[in-house]
């Protein structure tokens, strides 16, 4: 009888250990899936922001183009004014 009780206790401990291990594995699997889901969310956010970034870049590009054109015209006017001043002292 003592051996039977010890055997049942050992079997119960092994079963409890297996249940514990199974629960740990399920928990780790859920953490793994959650981690990849978070990565997918971040990648989707980045993907959604790209069109806004392109539109902002286009707006600044138009502004920069007009500014660069004005600077080049002012520089050309300054160079021509210096040449005129050098010819007629």
N, CA, C and O of each residue as an XYZ file, in Angstrom:
356
protein
N       0.810     -1.188      0.000
C       0.000      0.000      0.000
C       0.859      1.260      0.000
O       0.521      2.217     -0.697
N       1.945      1.297      0.747
C       2.822      2.457      0.803
C       3.468      2.727     -0.538
O       3.652      3.879     -0.930
N       3.814      1.656     -1.245
C       4.434      1.804     -2.557
C       3.430      2.362     -3.558
O       3.793      3.168     -4.415
N       2.189      1.949     -3.459
C       1.145      2.425     -4.360
C       0.909      3.920     -4.160
O       0.773      4.664     -5.131
N       0.861      4.352     -2.922
C       0.649      5.772     -2.617
C       1.822      6.595     -3.135
O       1.625      7.661     -3.718
N       3.033      6.108     -2.925
C       4.221      6.829     -3.407
C       4.193      6.890     -4.930
O       4.523      7.926     -5.508
N       3.809      5.814     -5.583
C       3.709      5.786     -7.041
C       2.674      6.777     -7.549
O       2.911      7.477     -8.533
N       1.518      6.838     -6.875
C       0.476      7.782     -7.275
C       0.922      9.230     -7.073
O       0.623     10.099     -7.892
N       1.634      9.480     -5.986
C       2.143     10.830     -5.714
C       3.157     11.226     -6.787
O       3.140     12.354     -7.279
N       4.043     10.289     -7.145
C       5.046     10.574     -8.177
C       4.350     10.854     -9.510
O       4.722     11.789    -10.219
N       3.345     10.049     -9.852
C       2.604     10.258    -11.096
C       1.885     11.611    -11.066
O       1.870     12.324    -12.069
N       1.293     11.964     -9.929
C       0.602     13.248     -9.799
C       1.584     14.406     -9.958
O       1.268     15.403    -10.608
N       2.775     14.280     -9.368
C       3.790     15.329     -9.482
C       4.237     15.468    -10.938
O       4.399     16.582    -11.435
N       4.433     14.343    -11.617
C       4.848     14.380    -13.021
C       3.759     15.035    -13.873
O       4.060     15.847    -14.748
N       2.497     14.683    -13.620
C       1.392     15.278    -14.374
C       1.316     16.781    -14.113
O       1.130     17.559    -15.049
N       1.455     17.197    -12.864
C       1.438     18.625    -12.540
C       2.603     19.358    -13.208
O       2.448     20.482    -13.687
N       3.764     18.712    -13.235
C       4.931     19.296    -13.887
C       4.671     19.472    -15.383
O       4.990     20.517    -15.951
N       4.091     18.451    -16.023
C       3.779     18.534    -17.450
C       2.751     19.631    -17.736
O       2.861     20.335    -18.740
N       1.763     19.778    -16.867
C       0.768     20.841    -17.025
C       1.446     22.203    -16.897
O       1.159     23.120    -17.668
N       2.341     22.331    -15.927
C       3.079     23.581    -15.738
C       3.911     23.908    -16.980
O       3.899     25.044    -17.455
N       4.627     22.923    -17.501
C       5.452     23.126    -18.695
C       4.569     23.514    -19.882
O       4.920     24.414    -20.645
N       3.436     22.847    -20.041
C       2.517     23.166    -21.135
C       2.028     24.610    -21.025
O       1.991     25.331    -22.022
N       1.657     25.028    -19.827
C       1.194     26.407    -19.629
C       2.299     27.414    -19.935
O       2.040     28.476    -20.501
N       3.521     27.078    -19.562
C       4.650     27.966    -19.862
C       4.851     28.079    -21.374
O       5.091     29.168    -21.895
N       4.753     26.943    -22.074
C       4.922     26.964    -23.526
C       3.817     27.772    -24.204
O       4.088     28.509    -25.152
N       2.598     27.646    -23.740
C       1.490     28.427    -24.292
C       1.726     29.913    -24.040
O       1.487     30.743    -24.918
N       2.191     30.243    -22.847
C       2.473     31.640    -22.519
C       3.581     32.197    -23.418
O       3.468     33.315    -23.922
N       4.632     31.433    -23.616
C       5.728     31.875    -24.485
C       5.264     32.025    -25.935
O       5.678     32.956    -26.627
N       4.408     31.115    -26.395
C       3.877     31.218    -27.755
C       3.051     32.499    -27.908
O       3.141     33.184    -28.928
N       2.258     32.812    -26.904
C       1.444     34.030    -26.956
C       2.317     35.281    -26.950
O       2.029     36.245    -27.660
N       3.380     35.267    -26.154
C       4.301     36.401    -26.138
C       4.976     36.562    -27.501
O       5.156     37.677    -27.991
N       5.343     35.436    -28.100
C       5.967     35.442    -29.425
C       5.021     36.045    -30.460
O       5.419     36.910    -31.241
N       3.779     35.591    -30.464
C       2.794     36.115    -31.415
C       2.530     37.597    -31.171
O       2.393     38.370    -32.119
N       2.459     37.990    -29.910
C       2.230     39.392    -29.571
C       3.400     40.260    -30.044
O       3.196     41.357    -30.563
N       4.616     39.763    -29.863
C       5.790     40.510    -30.311
C       5.773     40.744    -31.810
O       6.030     41.857    -32.270
N       5.474     39.710    -32.571
C       5.416     39.872    -34.022
C       4.238     40.733    -34.442
O       4.325     41.454    -35.436
N       3.148     40.671    -33.708
C       2.007     41.536    -34.020
C       2.393     42.999    -33.812
O       1.997     43.862    -34.595
N       3.162     43.281    -32.762
C       3.614     44.651    -32.521
C       4.539     45.127    -33.642
O       4.475     46.283    -34.062
N       5.399     44.226    -34.119
C       6.276     44.583    -35.238
C       5.442     44.895    -36.472
O       5.706     45.869    -37.176
N       4.435     44.068    -36.734
C       3.560     44.313    -37.884
C       2.848     45.656    -37.764
O       2.688     46.366    -38.757
N       2.424     46.004    -36.560
C       1.747     47.287    -36.350
C       2.698     48.441    -36.657
O       2.320     49.404    -37.324
N       3.930     48.341    -36.169
C       4.900     49.407    -36.419
C       5.224     49.525    -37.905
O       5.330     50.633    -38.431
N       5.381     48.393    -38.580
C       5.663     48.434    -40.013
C       4.489     49.020    -40.791
O       4.689     49.764    -41.752
N       3.281     48.691    -40.387
C       2.104     49.241    -41.056
C       2.021     50.750    -40.839
O       1.665     51.494    -41.754
N       2.352     51.204    -39.617
C       2.363     52.643    -39.344
C       3.368     53.365    -40.229
O       3.078     54.428    -40.777
N       4.551     52.778    -40.363
C       5.564     53.379    -41.226
C       5.081     53.429    -42.668
O       5.250     54.429    -43.365
N       4.479     52.333    -43.095
C       3.975     52.266    -44.466
C       2.897     53.322    -44.697
O       2.840     53.929    -45.766
N       2.053     53.540    -43.710
C       0.988     54.533    -43.843
C       1.524     55.965    -43.826
O       0.885     56.866    -44.370
N       2.673     56.184    -43.215
C       3.241     57.532    -43.138
C       4.001     57.938    -44.397
O       4.255     59.125    -44.603
N       4.363     56.988    -45.232
C       5.164     57.301    -46.415
C       4.464     58.290    -47.345
O       5.111     59.244    -47.778
N       3.174     58.122    -47.681
C       2.538     59.124    -48.562
C       2.551     60.534    -47.970
O       2.734     61.506    -48.703
N       2.362     60.658    -46.665
C       2.420     61.982    -46.033
C       3.815     62.580    -46.156
O       3.966     63.777    -46.398
N       4.823     61.748    -45.990
C       6.197     62.215    -46.098
C       6.499     62.676    -47.523
O       7.168     63.689    -47.721
N       6.010     61.941    -48.501
C       6.224     62.322    -49.901
C       5.548     63.656    -50.201
O       6.135     64.508    -50.868
N       4.336     63.847    -49.723
C       3.630     65.114    -49.949
C       4.366     66.276    -49.293
O       4.481     67.351    -49.882
N       4.866     66.064    -48.075
C       5.622     67.121    -47.395
C       6.893     67.448    -48.165
O       7.251     68.615    -48.320
N       7.569     66.417    -48.647
C       8.801     66.637    -49.405
C       8.514     67.410    -50.686
O       9.293     68.283    -51.068
N       7.404     67.100    -51.353
C       7.049     67.828    -52.578
C       6.791     69.299    -52.280
O       7.217     70.172    -53.036
N       6.098     69.576    -51.184
C       5.812     70.967    -50.824
C       7.109     71.725    -50.557
O       7.280     72.846    -51.038
N       8.022     71.126    -49.797
C       9.288     71.794    -49.514
C      10.141     71.901    -50.768
O      10.879     72.872    -50.933
N      10.050     70.921    -51.646
C      10.823     70.965    -52.882
C      10.384     72.138    -53.746
O      11.225     72.827    -54.324
N       9.089     72.374    -53.841
C       8.597     73.523    -54.608
C       9.108     74.828    -54.003
O       9.533     75.728    -54.727
N       9.066     74.929    -52.681
C       9.554     76.137    -52.004
C      11.052     76.300    -52.233
O      11.522     77.398    -52.532
N      11.798     75.213    -52.094
C      13.248     75.287    -52.276
C      13.606     75.648    -53.716
O      14.570     76.376    -53.953
N      12.842     75.148    -54.666
C      13.111     75.450    -56.069
C      12.939     76.939    -56.339
O      13.772     77.559    -57.000
N      11.854     77.507    -55.824
C      11.643     78.943    -56.040
C      12.704     79.760    -55.314
O      13.165     80.774    -55.838
N      13.092     79.341    -54.137
C      14.134     80.057    -53.390
C      15.462     79.980    -54.124
O      16.174     80.979    -54.224
N      15.801     78.801    -54.639
C      17.054     78.638    -55.372
C      17.059     79.488    -56.639
O      18.084     80.074    -56.987
N      15.941     79.559    -57.320
C      15.832     80.391    -58.524
C      16.054     81.858    -58.175
O      16.763     82.561    -58.895
N      15.464     82.326    -57.091
C      15.638     83.718    -56.669
C      17.095     83.999    -56.296
O      17.632     85.056    -56.627
N      17.728     83.054    -55.609
C      19.134     83.241    -55.219
C      20.018     83.301    -56.457
O      20.921     84.134    -56.529
N      19.770     82.431    -57.433
C      20.578     82.445    -58.659
C      20.386     83.747    -59.428
O      21.351     84.295    -59.961
N      19.159     84.248    -59.493
C      18.911     85.522    -60.172
C      19.615     86.666    -59.453
O      20.207     87.533    -60.096
N      19.556     86.673    -58.134
C      20.220     87.729    -57.364
C      21.732     87.657    -57.554
O      22.393     88.691    -57.657
N      22.279     86.455    -57.600
C      23.722     86.291    -57.796
C      24.118     86.779    -59.183
O      25.116     87.484    -59.337
N      23.339     86.404    -60.188
C      23.643     86.856    -61.554
C      23.567     88.379    -61.655
O      24.400     89.000    -62.315
N      22.575     88.975    -61.007
C      22.468     90.444    -61.000
C      23.662     91.072    -60.304
O      24.171     92.100    -60.752
N      24.113     90.467    -59.216
C      25.265     91.006    -58.489
C      26.528     90.889    -59.328
O      27.342     91.812    -59.357
N      26.699     89.761    -60.012
C      27.889     89.578    -60.855
C      27.876     90.573    -62.008
O      28.900     91.179    -62.322
N      26.719     90.740    -62.635
C      26.648     91.698    -63.752
C      26.860     93.126    -63.252
O      27.457     93.942    -63.953
N      26.380     93.433    -62.055
C      26.599     94.774    -61.495
C      28.077     94.990    -61.210
O      28.586     96.090    -61.421
N      28.776     93.964    -60.736
C      30.213     94.097    -60.485
C      30.974     94.295    -61.794
O      31.910     95.092    -61.862
N      30.566     93.565    -62.833
C      31.231     93.720    -64.135
C      30.998     95.126    -64.692
O      31.914     95.746    -65.232
N      29.778     95.616    -64.558
C      29.474     96.973    -65.029
C      30.269     98.007    -64.236
O      30.771     98.977    -64.803
N      30.381     97.801    -62.951
C      31.140     98.736    -62.111
C      32.621     98.671    -62.444
O      33.316     99.684    -62.363
N      33.113     97.497    -62.816
C      34.534     97.366    -63.155
C      34.833     98.033    -64.495
O      35.934     98.549    -64.687
N      33.882     98.034    -65.421
C      34.077     98.659    -66.730
C      34.000    100.184    -66.652
O      34.742    100.886    -67.339
N      33.118    100.678    -65.829
C      32.924    102.126    -65.712
C      33.285    102.582    -64.301
O      32.409    102.748    -63.453
N      34.581    102.783    -64.055
C      34.955    103.207    -62.690
C      34.591    104.621    -62.369
O      34.852    105.090    -61.261
